[in-house]
Amino acid sequence: MLQDKDRIFTNIYGLKDKSLKGAMSRGHWDGTKQILEKGRDWIINEMKASGLRGRGGAGFPTGLKWSFMPKESDGRPHYLVVNADESEPGSFKDNEILSRVPHRFIEGCLITAHAIDCTNVFVYIRGEYSGPYAVLVEALEELRDRPDIRGEITIVVHRGAGAYICGEETALLESLEGKRGQPRSKPPFPAIAGLYAAPTVVNNVETIATVPPVIEMGGAAYAELGVENTRGTRVVSLSGNVVNGGNYEIESGMSLREIIYDLGGGIGDGRALKAVVPGGSSTVILRADEIDVGYDFDSLAQLRTAMGSAGIVVLDDRCCIVQLGIRFSEFYEHESCGKCTPCREGTRWLTAILRKLEDGRASQGELDLLLDVCDRINGKCLCPLGDSDAIIVASYVAKFRDEFQAHIDGGGCPFGGASSLDGVLAPIAMHTHSPVAEVPA
C-alpha cells in the first residue's frame, strides 16, 4: 500500500484550500525558480531518470518525448499543449486533479515549458468540464500579478466542443487551430510539426501535474516507487458495481484485486464479480479470474490489455456483456469523425450486429460476421478510435462467447431487463458526462 509520505496528489482527498495561498502552504512553488535555473538538460535528465511515462493512455516515456524537441532554433516557436479533454468513459482523474490541485498543474506547465524552450502553453480542456475550467482560470488569475512565480510563460485555456476524437493528439491540434477535429497522418510527429506546424509536446494533465514532485524528490527517488517499466504512482478512477468508487492514488504495480477489494470495498449487494474494464472503455475486458494482476504496463500487456486512461469499471454478475458491447460501440459510432472508412462504416456495422444479437434477431452466421467486421476495422484506421471499438468487441466475444451464443439460442437476452448496466454506466456518466450514458438500453 502506498505510504502517505510518497503521495503526489494529497489534496484530492479532501476539500482543502486550492488557492495560491493554500498551495504555497503545502510547499508548492517553493523551489520552482531554483529548478528552472538548473537548465533544460538537467530537467530532462531528471525526468528520464524518473521513468515517468505518459498518463494519457499511450505510456510514452515523458523525458524521452521532451528530448525529441529541437535544441537548435530554426525560427519557429516551440509549444506545449496539455490534453485535458478526458472523454474516455470510465476516467475522471484529470477532472479532479484540475479541480483540487490547479497550482500543482500550472507549476508543472512552467517547468515543462522551460525544459522544451517554450513560452506559450495551451491547455485544451473538455467543454463539459465547466467546474475544472473555472478553477483553472481562477488559479491563473491569481498568478497574473505574480511574474516572480509565473515568469514569462503565457498559458491559454481553450475549451473544446465535446468531441471524443479530440482526445487524440493530432485531432486536438487541428481543433486548437480552429479546424475540424480530425486526426492527421503521421509522420510528421508533433515534435517536428505540431501546433501551427511548429515543434510541439503534447502531454496529459496527470503527467504534467506529476512533474514538480518528481523533480523535487529527484528522478532516481521517484523511480524507486512502482515496478520495472512502470515507475511511480498513478491516479486510478474506480467506478461501476463497487462499494467505494472514486479516484485513488496507488503505487504502480498494486494488484487489480487489491484496488477493487481493499480500496474499493468490493462488490456491493452481495453480488459476485463478473468482469473488469481495466483502463477505460477502449481496453480489453478481463474476467473475474484474471484480476490477480499487477496494475502496470507490462503485467496488463501479458493479458493483452492495458492501463489506458486508468478508468477501472467493475461489473458484477448481473451485467449483460452484449449490452455492454452495444453501449460502448454506439459511443464509438457516435464519436467517429468519419474521416476514414473502416471506422466510419465499421463502427456502425458493429453496433447493428450487436443490436440484432441483443434483440434475438441474429443468426449463427452473424456472430462470425461480428468478428469478421472487427478484423476488417482493426489496424486499418487513421487513429485508434475505430481500432478500440473492434478490439473491445472482439474481446467480449472471446471472453464471454457462451453469453453471445445464449442470445442466439434463446432468441434474446437471458438477462432480460435485469442487467446491472444502468447502475454501472450511470456513475460513469456522472463523472465524465459521457454520451455513452445517453444511449438507450
Residue pairs with C-beta under 8 A, 6 or more apart in sequence:
1 251
1 254
1 262
2 225
2 233
2 249
2 250
2 251
2 254
4 10
6 225
6 233
6 251
7 233
7 249
8 209
8 210
8 213
8 232
8 233
8 249
9 97
9 100
9 101
9 104
9 209
9 235
9 249
10 26
11 18
11 26
11 100
11 101
11 104
12 96
12 97
12 100
12 101
12 235
12 247
12 249
16 22
16 26
16 100
17 23
17 25
18 99
18 100
18 101
18 102
18 103
18 135
18 139
19 139
19 142
20 103
20 139
20 142
20 143
20 146
23 29
23 101
23 103
23 104
24 30
24 103
28 103
28 104
28 107
28 212
29 103
29 107
29 149
31 216
32 107
32 110
32 111
32 149
32 212
35 43
35 111
35 212
35 215
35 216
36 110
36 111
36 114
36 151
40 114
40 115
40 116
40 117
43 111
43 114
43 115
43 215
44 63
44 66
44 67
44 115
45 63
45 219
46 63
46 214
46 215
46 218
46 219
47 62
47 63
47 66
47 115
47 211
47 214
47 215
47 219
48 61
48 63
48 64
48 67
48 219
49 63
49 218
49 219
49 220
49 223
50 62
50 63
50 214
50 219
50 220
50 222
50 223
50 231
50 232
51 61
51 219
51 222
51 223
51 226
51 229
51 230
51 231
51 232
52 61
52 62
52 63
52 207
52 210
52 211
52 214
52 222
52 231
52 232
53 59
53 60
53 61
53 62
53 230
53 231
53 297
54 60
54 61
54 62
54 65
54 203
54 204
54 207
55 204
55 205
55 206
55 207
55 210
55 234
55 235
55 309
55 310
56 83
56 167
56 203
56 204
56 206
56 207
56 309
57 88
57 204
57 279
57 280
57 282
57 306
57 307
57 308
57 309
59 297
59 306
59 307
62 203
62 207
62 211
63 219
65 191
65 201
65 203
66 112
66 115
66 116
66 201
68 189
68 191
69 78
69 116
69 117
69 191
69 199
69 201
70 78
70 191
70 199
71 117
73 117
76 197
76 198
76 199
77 118
77 119
77 120
77 198
78 116
78 117
78 118
78 198
78 199
78 200
78 201
79 118
79 120
79 121
79 122
79 194
79 195
79 196
79 198
79 199
79 200
79 201
80 109
80 112
80 113
80 116
80 118
80 120
80 121
80 122
80 200
80 201
80 203
81 121
81 122
81 123
81 124
81 169
81 172
81 173
81 176
81 190
81 194
81 195
81 200
81 201
81 202
81 203
82 109
82 121
82 122
82 123
82 124
82 202
82 203
82 204
82 205
82 208
83 124
83 167
83 169
83 172
83 202
83 203
83 204
83 205
84 94
84 98
84 123
84 124
84 125
84 126
84 129
84 132
84 205
85 124
85 125
85 126
85 160
85 166
85 167
85 172
86 92
86 93
86 94
86 95
86 126
86 129
86 167
86 205
86 309
86 432
87 126
87 162
87 163
87 164
87 166
87 167
87 432
87 434
88 164
88 167
88 280
88 281
88 282
88 308
88 309
88 311
88 432
89 280
89 281
89 311
89 313
89 328
89 331
89 425
89 428
89 432
89 434
89 436
90 237
90 239
90 277
90 279
90 280
90 281
90 309
90 311
90 312
90 313
90 428
90 432
91 237
91 280
91 308
91 309
91 310
91 311
91 432
92 237
92 239
92 247
92 311
92 431
92 432
93 206
93 235
93 236
93 237
93 247
93 309
93 310
93 311
94 132
94 204
94 205
94 206
95 129
95 131
95 132
95 431
95 432
96 235
96 247
97 104
97 105
97 205
97 206
97 209
97 235
98 105
98 125
98 129
98 132
98 135
98 136
98 205
99 131
99 132
99 135
101 209
102 135
102 136
102 138
102 139
103 139
104 209
104 212
104 213
105 136
105 205
105 208
105 209
106 136
106 139
106 140
106 143
106 150
106 155
107 211
107 212
108 208
108 209
108 210
108 211
108 212
109 121
109 123
109 153
109 155
109 208
110 150
110 151
110 153
111 211
111 212
111 215
112 118
112 121
112 201
112 203
112 208
112 211
113 119
113 120
113 121
113 153
114 151
114 153
116 199
116 201
118 153
118 201
119 152
119 153
119 154
120 153
120 154
120 156
121 153
121 154
121 155
121 156
122 155
122 156
122 158
122 176
122 195
123 136
123 155
123 156
123 157
123 158
124 158
124 160
124 166
124 172
124 175
124 176
125 132
125 133
125 136
125 157
125 158
125 159
125 160
126 159
126 160
126 162
127 159
127 160
127 161
127 162
128 162
128 433
129 433
133 157
133 159
136 157
137 157
140 155
140 157
143 149
143 150
158 176
160 166
160 172
160 175
160 181
161 175
161 181
163 171
163 175
163 181
163 335
163 337
164 331
164 335
164 385
164 435
165 171
165 181
165 182
165 183
165 335
165 336
165 337
165 383
165 385
166 172
166 175
166 181
168 183
168 383
168 384
168 385
169 190
169 202
170 183
170 184
170 186
170 190
170 383
171 181
171 182
171 183
171 184
171 337
171 383
172 181
172 202
173 184
173 190
173 194
173 195
173 200
173 202
174 180
174 181
174 182
174 183
174 184
175 181
176 195
177 195
177 196
180 337
181 337
182 337
182 339
183 337
183 339
183 382
183 383
185 382
190 199
190 200
190 201
190 202
191 199
191 200
191 201
192 199
193 199
194 200
194 201
194 202
206 234
206 235
210 232
210 233
213 222
214 222
214 232
222 231
222 232
223 231
223 232
225 231
225 232
225 233
225 251
225 252
226 232
226 233
226 251
226 252
226 253
226 296
227 252
227 253
227 294
227 296
227 298
227 299
228 298
229 296
229 297
229 298
230 252
230 253
230 296
230 297
230 298
230 307
231 252
232 251
232 252
233 249
233 250
233 251
233 252
234 249
234 250
234 252
234 295
234 307
234 310
235 247
235 248
235 249
235 250
235 310
236 247
236 248
236 249
236 250
236 259
236 295
236 310
236 311
236 312
237 246
237 247
237 309
237 310
237 311
237 312
237 431
238 244
238 245
238 246
238 247
238 248
238 259
238 260
238 263
238 264
238 312
238 314
239 245
239 311
239 312
239 313
239 314
239 424
239 427
239 428
239 431
240 277
240 312
240 313
240 314
240 315
240 424
240 427
240 428
241 267
241 268
241 271
241 314
241 315
241 316
241 318
241 319
241 420
241 423
241 424
242 260
242 264
242 265
242 266
242 267
242 268
242 314
243 264
243 265
243 266
243 267
243 268
244 263
244 264
244 265
245 264
245 427
248 259
248 263
248 264
250 259
250 263
250 295
252 295
252 296
253 294
253 295
253 296
253 299
254 294
254 295
255 291
255 292
255 293
255 294
255 295
256 276
256 278
256 286
256 291
256 292
256 293
256 294
256 295
256 312
257 291
257 292
259 295
259 312
260 266
260 267
260 273
260 276
260 291
260 312
260 314
264 314
267 273
267 314
267 316
268 316
269 316
271 316
271 317
271 318
271 420
272 288
272 316
272 317
273 288
273 291
273 314
273 315
273 316
273 317
274 287
274 288
274 315
274 316
274 317
274 318
274 319
275 285
275 286
275 287
275 288
275 315
275 319
275 321
275 399
275 400
276 285
276 286
276 288
276 290
276 291
276 312
276 313
276 314
276 315
277 283
277 285
277 286
277 311
277 312
277 313
277 315
278 284
278 285
278 286
278 295
278 300
278 305
278 306
278 307
278 308
278 312
279 300
279 305
279 306
279 307
279 308
279 309
279 310
279 311
279 312
280 308
280 309
280 310
280 311
280 313
281 311
281 313
281 328
281 331
281 388
281 392
281 436
282 308
282 384
282 388
282 391
282 392
283 305
283 306
283 307
283 308
283 392
284 303
284 304
284 305
284 306
284 391
284 392
284 395
285 305
285 321
285 392
285 395
285 396
285 399
286 293
286 303
286 305
286 399
287 399
287 400
290 303
293 299
293 300
293 302
293 303
294 300
295 307
296 307
297 306
297 307
300 306
300 307
304 395
305 395
311 428
313 424
313 428
314 424
315 324
315 420
315 424
316 420
318 415
318 418
318 419
318 420
319 419
319 420
319 421
319 424
320 358
320 403
320 413
320 414
320 415
320 419
320 421
321 396
321 399
321 400
321 403
321 404
322 354
322 357
322 358
322 396
322 403
322 404
322 407
322 413
323 358
323 413
323 415
323 419
323 421
323 441
324 396
324 421
325 350
325 354
325 392
325 393
325 396
326 351
326 354
326 355
326 358
326 439
327 421
327 425
327 436
327 439
328 389
328 392
328 393
328 436
329 347
329 350
329 351
329 354
329 389
329 393
330 351
330 436
330 439
331 434
331 435
331 436
331 439
332 347
332 385
332 386
332 388
332 389
333 347
333 348
333 350
333 351
333 389
334 435
334 439
335 385
335 435
336 343
336 344
336 347
336 385
336 386
337 343
337 385
338 344
339 382
340 380
340 381
340 382
340 383
340 386
342 376
342 377
342 380
342 381
342 386
343 377
343 381
343 382
343 383
343 385
343 386
343 389
344 386
346 373
346 376
346 377
346 386
346 389
346 390
347 377
347 386
347 389
349 373
350 370
350 373
350 374
350 377
350 389
350 390
350 393
353 362
353 366
353 369
353 370
353 373
354 370
354 393
356 362
356 366
357 366
357 367
357 370
357 404
357 407
357 408
358 407
358 412
358 413
359 412
360 407
360 408
360 410
360 411
360 412
360 413
362 407
362 408
363 408
364 408
367 397
367 404
367 405
367 408
370 393
370 397
371 394
371 397
373 390
374 390
374 391
374 393
374 394
375 390
375 394
377 386
377 387
377 389
377 390
378 386
378 387
378 390
378 391
378 394
379 387
380 386
381 387
396 404
397 404
403 414
406 414
407 413
407 414
413 419
419 441
421 441
422 441
425 436
425 437
426 437
428 434
428 436
428 437
429 436
429 437
429 438
